[in-house]
Amino acid sequence: MVILQEIAGYCLIGLIFIVCLGVFWLPVFLLMKGRMSFRKQAAYFLFTACVLVILAATVLDVFLIGLLGGEDILAAERLINIVPFRVFTEAWAMGGHKQIAQIIANILMFVPLGFLTPAAFPKMRSWQKTALSMALFSFSIEFVQYFIGRCADVDDFMLNTAGGIAGYAIFSVIFKLWKK
């Protein structure tokens, strides 16, 4: 139950963030109303919001704290895990339920992005292109995290990419049903 509450908390924060972004997107929507279909605008908005929510959850918080607090955002201590599947074999100091919530959150965070990438960009409608873009985005996040005092983790990279591929699979099924 604690795991579900924690994941629901992440989702609620993401939803609030998306609603706030929607307020800023409204003028763009009104300007583009006659030039672009609502479906395409919605796909672009949700894709952009999803990318920003992921960045806010993974790297932007450190930058904002550093900029607002005057702290050095390029941390001297750099942490890295390059041992695959350590997340499943090693007990974390944060506890078992927190560990499971983190695993699920890393996967779920990229599912919407894996769905929205081919929805917003028709040229990305192959699983290879979507998987590659998810892997590159996840790698970029982990790369930046290494330099800002968060842990760069190969397990996070793999879980994020798997979540993106799962999102693509959902898109693929819905797209095939939609075409019929």
TORBA-382857 format. One record per residue (C-alpha): residue number from 1; residue in three letters; x, y, z. Coordinates in Angstrom, 3 decimals. Layout:
// residues N
+--------+--------+----------+----------+----------+
! vexlum ! koltor !        x !        y !        z !
+--------+--------+----------+----------+----------+
!    NUM !    ALA !        X !        Y !        Z !
...
+--------+--------+----------+----------+----------+
This chain:
// residues 180
+--------+--------+----------+----------+----------+
! vexlum ! koltor !        x !        y !        z !
+--------+--------+----------+----------+----------+
!      1 !    MET !    0.000 !    0.000 !    0.000 !
!      2 !    VAL !    2.883 !    2.351 !    0.800 !
!      3 !    ILE !    4.335 !    1.717 !   -2.654 !
!      4 !    LEU !    1.061 !    2.690 !   -4.341 !
!      5 !    GLN !    0.827 !    5.846 !   -2.234 !
!      6 !    GLU !    4.343 !    6.869 !   -3.201 !
!      7 !    ILE !    3.749 !    6.250 !   -6.912 !
!      8 !    ALA !    0.390 !    8.061 !   -6.710 !
!      9 !    GLY !    2.260 !   10.997 !   -5.162 !
!     10 !    TYR !    4.660 !   11.085 !   -8.111 !
!     11 !    CYS !    1.722 !   10.954 !  -10.523 !
!     12 !    LEU !   -0.120 !   13.735 !   -8.685 !
!     13 !    ILE !    2.924 !   16.011 !   -8.818 !
!     14 !    GLY !    3.296 !   15.280 !  -12.536 !
!     15 !    LEU !   -0.399 !   15.990 !  -13.144 !
!     16 !    ILE !   -0.213 !   19.311 !  -11.295 !
!     17 !    PHE !    2.860 !   20.236 !  -13.327 !
!     18 !    ILE !    1.068 !   19.367 !  -16.595 !
!     19 !    VAL !   -1.958 !   21.465 !  -15.634 !
!     20 !    CYS !    0.340 !   24.428 !  -14.898 !
!     21 !    LEU !    2.062 !   23.941 !  -18.263 !
!     22 !    GLY !   -1.368 !   23.861 !  -19.893 !
!     23 !    VAL !   -2.008 !   27.397 !  -18.694 !
!     24 !    PHE !    1.144 !   28.566 !  -20.474 !
!     25 !    TRP !    0.336 !   26.465 !  -23.562 !
!     26 !    LEU !   -3.171 !   27.924 !  -23.963 !
!     27 !    PRO !   -2.050 !   31.015 !  -25.944 !
!     28 !    VAL !   -0.034 !   28.766 !  -28.299 !
!     29 !    PHE !   -3.072 !   26.550 !  -28.730 !
!     30 !    LEU !   -5.271 !   29.529 !  -29.599 !
!     31 !    LEU !   -2.712 !   30.889 !  -32.085 !
!     32 !    MET !   -2.368 !   27.504 !  -33.816 !
!     33 !    LYS !   -6.084 !   26.636 !  -33.688 !
!     34 !    GLY !   -6.776 !   26.972 !  -37.420 !
!     35 !    ARG !   -3.350 !   25.791 !  -38.620 !
!     36 !    MET !   -2.982 !   22.495 !  -36.785 !
!     37 !    SER !   -5.480 !   19.844 !  -35.703 !
!     38 !    PHE !   -6.410 !   19.569 !  -32.060 !
!     39 !    ARG !   -5.078 !   15.991 !  -31.965 !
!     40 !    LYS !   -1.656 !   17.060 !  -33.234 !
!     41 !    GLN !   -1.505 !   20.010 !  -30.834 !
!     42 !    ALA !   -2.495 !   17.747 !  -27.953 !
!     43 !    ALA !    0.214 !   15.235 !  -28.907 !
!     44 !    TYR !    2.873 !   17.982 !  -29.051 !
!     45 !    PHE !    1.715 !   19.508 !  -25.765 !
!     46 !    LEU !    1.636 !   16.184 !  -23.930 !
!     47 !    PHE !    5.025 !   15.179 !  -25.366 !
!     48 !    THR !    6.565 !   18.495 !  -24.257 !
!     49 !    ALA !    4.904 !   18.278 !  -20.843 !
!     50 !    CYS !    6.116 !   14.699 !  -20.402 !
!     51 !    VAL !    9.714 !   15.639 !  -21.240 !
!     52 !    LEU !    9.561 !   18.585 !  -18.821 !
!     53 !    VAL !    8.052 !   16.467 !  -16.021 !
!     54 !    ILE !   10.819 !   13.889 !  -16.457 !
!     55 !    LEU !   13.493 !   16.591 !  -16.467 !
!     56 !    ALA !   11.951 !   18.241 !  -13.413 !
!     57 !    ALA !   11.973 !   14.932 !  -11.558 !
!     58 !    THR !   15.506 !   13.970 !  -12.526 !
!     59 !    VAL !   17.761 !   16.990 !  -13.021 !
!     60 !    LEU !   16.042 !   20.377 !  -12.901 !
!     61 !    ASP !   15.376 !   20.270 !   -9.176 !
!     62 !    VAL !   19.113 !   20.250 !   -8.493 !
!     63 !    PHE !   19.698 !   23.147 !  -10.908 !
!     64 !    LEU !   16.881 !   25.205 !   -9.353 !
!     65 !    ILE !   18.126 !   24.576 !   -5.823 !
!     66 !    GLY !   21.635 !   25.511 !   -6.919 !
!     67 !    LEU !   20.507 !   28.688 !   -8.671 !
!     68 !    LEU !   18.116 !   29.824 !   -5.950 !
!     69 !    GLY !   20.272 !   28.783 !   -3.015 !
!     70 !    GLY !   23.559 !   29.884 !   -4.467 !
!     71 !    GLU !   25.001 !   26.395 !   -4.026 !
!     72 !    ASP !   27.433 !   24.906 !   -6.488 !
!     73 !    ILE !   25.367 !   22.829 !   -8.944 !
!     74 !    LEU !   28.407 !   20.973 !  -10.235 !
!     75 !    ALA !   28.914 !   18.657 !   -7.306 !
!     76 !    ALA !   32.368 !   17.560 !   -6.264 !
!     77 !    GLU !   31.077 !   14.118 !   -5.268 !
!     78 !    ARG !   30.103 !   12.009 !   -8.243 !
!     79 !    LEU !   28.296 !    8.700 !   -7.876 !
!     80 !    ILE !   27.939 !    6.051 !  -10.553 !
!     81 !    ASN !   26.614 !    2.516 !  -10.746 !
!     82 !    ILE !   27.770 !    0.648 !  -13.834 !
!     83 !    VAL !   26.895 !   -2.828 !  -12.549 !
!     84 !    PRO !   23.678 !   -3.964 !  -14.278 !
!     85 !    PHE !   20.839 !   -5.299 !  -12.116 !
!     86 !    ARG !   22.421 !   -4.109 !   -8.870 !
!     87 !    VAL !   19.068 !   -2.563 !   -8.048 !
!     88 !    PHE !   17.604 !   -6.064 !   -7.774 !
!     89 !    THR !   20.434 !   -7.757 !   -5.897 !
!     90 !    GLU !   21.658 !   -5.184 !   -3.423 !
!     91 !    ALA !   19.721 !   -4.022 !   -0.369 !
!     92 !    TRP !   19.378 !   -0.260 !   -0.334 !
!     93 !    ALA !   19.592 !    1.926 !    2.712 !
!     94 !    MET !   16.249 !    3.420 !    1.701 !
!     95 !    GLY !   14.358 !    0.189 !    2.438 !
!     96 !    GLY !   12.546 !   -2.412 !    0.391 !
!     97 !    HIS !    9.284 !   -0.565 !   -0.269 !
!     98 !    LYS !   11.138 !    2.563 !   -1.352 !
!     99 !    GLN !   13.337 !    0.442 !   -3.634 !
!    100 !    ILE !   10.300 !   -1.149 !   -5.300 !
!    101 !    ALA !    8.632 !    2.247 !   -5.685 !
!    102 !    GLN !   11.780 !    3.613 !   -7.346 !
!    103 !    ILE !   11.930 !    0.682 !   -9.771 !
!    104 !    ILE !    8.271 !    1.077 !  -10.720 !
!    105 !    ALA !    8.605 !    4.861 !  -10.967 !
!    106 !    ASN !   11.634 !    4.572 !  -13.287 !
!    107 !    ILE !    9.616 !    2.368 !  -15.623 !
!    108 !    LEU !    6.343 !    4.293 !  -15.422 !
!    109 !    MET !    8.043 !    7.656 !  -15.906 !
!    110 !    PHE !    8.999 !    6.734 !  -19.480 !
!    111 !    VAL !    5.819 !    4.861 !  -20.520 !
!    112 !    PRO !    3.947 !    8.058 !  -21.505 !
!    113 !    LEU !    7.002 !    9.314 !  -23.389 !
!    114 !    GLY !    7.291 !    6.013 !  -25.267 !
!    115 !    PHE !    3.622 !    6.363 !  -26.194 !
!    116 !    LEU !    3.740 !   10.046 !  -27.111 !
!    117 !    THR !    6.929 !   10.005 !  -29.188 !
!    118 !    PRO !    5.395 !    8.066 !  -32.112 !
!    119 !    ALA !    2.030 !    9.782 !  -31.564 !
!    120 !    ALA !    3.555 !   13.248 !  -31.957 !
!    121 !    PHE !    6.180 !   12.382 !  -34.569 !
!    122 !    PRO !    5.045 !    9.995 !  -37.331 !
!    123 !    LYS !    8.650 !    9.375 !  -38.435 !
!    124 !    MET !    9.271 !    7.758 !  -35.036 !
!    125 !    ARG !    6.689 !    5.013 !  -35.563 !
!    126 !    SER !    9.104 !    2.115 !  -35.514 !
!    127 !    TRP !   10.000 !    0.473 !  -32.231 !
!    128 !    GLN !   13.709 !    0.777 !  -33.041 !
!    129 !    LYS !   13.559 !    4.557 !  -33.447 !
!    130 !    THR !   11.446 !    4.980 !  -30.343 !
!    131 !    ALA !   13.685 !    2.653 !  -28.311 !
!    132 !    LEU !   16.789 !    4.502 !  -29.490 !
!    133 !    SER !   15.303 !    7.892 !  -28.625 !
!    134 !    MET !   14.251 !    6.627 !  -25.163 !
!    135 !    ALA !   17.731 !    5.196 !  -24.585 !
!    136 !    LEU !   19.426 !    8.431 !  -25.684 !
!    137 !    PHE !   17.143 !   10.588 !  -23.527 !
!    138 !    SER !   17.651 !    8.331 !  -20.506 !
!    139 !    PHE !   21.416 !    8.240 !  -21.075 !
!    140 !    SER !   21.474 !   12.052 !  -21.273 !
!    141 !    ILE !   19.693 !   12.290 !  -17.944 !
!    142 !    GLU !   22.062 !    9.824 !  -16.279 !
!    143 !    PHE !   25.061 !   11.618 !  -17.794 !
!    144 !    VAL !   23.928 !   14.973 !  -16.385 !
!    145 !    GLN !   23.091 !   13.410 !  -13.013 !
!    146 !    TYR !   26.677 !   12.244 !  -12.684 !
!    147 !    PHE !   27.887 !   15.849 !  -12.730 !
!    148 !    ILE !   25.236 !   17.375 !  -10.453 !
!    149 !    GLY !   25.654 !   15.170 !   -7.411 !
!    150 !    ARG !   23.009 !   12.567 !   -8.123 !
!    151 !    CYS !   23.789 !    8.962 !   -8.873 !
!    152 !    ALA !   24.198 !    7.982 !  -12.520 !
!    153 !    ASP !   22.821 !    4.461 !  -12.626 !
!    154 !    VAL !   22.826 !    1.894 !  -15.422 !
!    155 !    ASP !   19.763 !    0.289 !  -13.829 !
!    156 !    ASP !   17.816 !    3.547 !  -14.126 !
!    157 !    PHE !   18.901 !    3.741 !  -17.763 !
!    158 !    MET !   17.660 !    0.206 !  -18.446 !
!    159 !    LEU !   14.386 !    0.680 !  -16.545 !
!    160 !    ASN !   13.672 !    4.016 !  -18.262 !
!    161 !    THR !   14.346 !    2.518 !  -21.687 !
!    162 !    ALA !   12.143 !   -0.486 !  -20.889 !
!    163 !    GLY !    9.360 !    1.886 !  -19.845 !
!    164 !    GLY !    9.685 !    3.771 !  -23.127 !
!    165 !    ILE !    9.508 !    0.525 !  -25.099 !
!    166 !    ALA !    6.422 !   -0.513 !  -23.101 !
!    167 !    GLY !    4.850 !    2.857 !  -23.966 !
!    168 !    TYR !    5.613 !    2.237 !  -27.633 !
!    169 !    ALA !    3.996 !   -1.222 !  -27.409 !
!    170 !    ILE !    0.829 !    0.365 !  -26.004 !
!    171 !    PHE !    0.889 !    2.965 !  -28.797 !
!    172 !    SER !    1.375 !    0.264 !  -31.410 !
!    173 !    VAL !   -1.635 !   -1.747 !  -30.220 !
!    174 !    ILE !   -3.883 !    1.328 !  -29.972 !
!    175 !    PHE !   -2.691 !    2.644 !  -33.362 !
!    176 !    LYS !   -3.479 !   -0.686 !  -35.050 !
!    177 !    LEU !   -6.935 !   -0.780 !  -33.449 !
!    178 !    TRP !   -7.526 !    2.888 !  -34.399 !
!    179 !    LYS !   -6.678 !    2.214 !  -38.053 !
!    180 !    LYS !   -9.292 !   -0.563 !  -38.185 !
+--------+--------+----------+----------+----------+
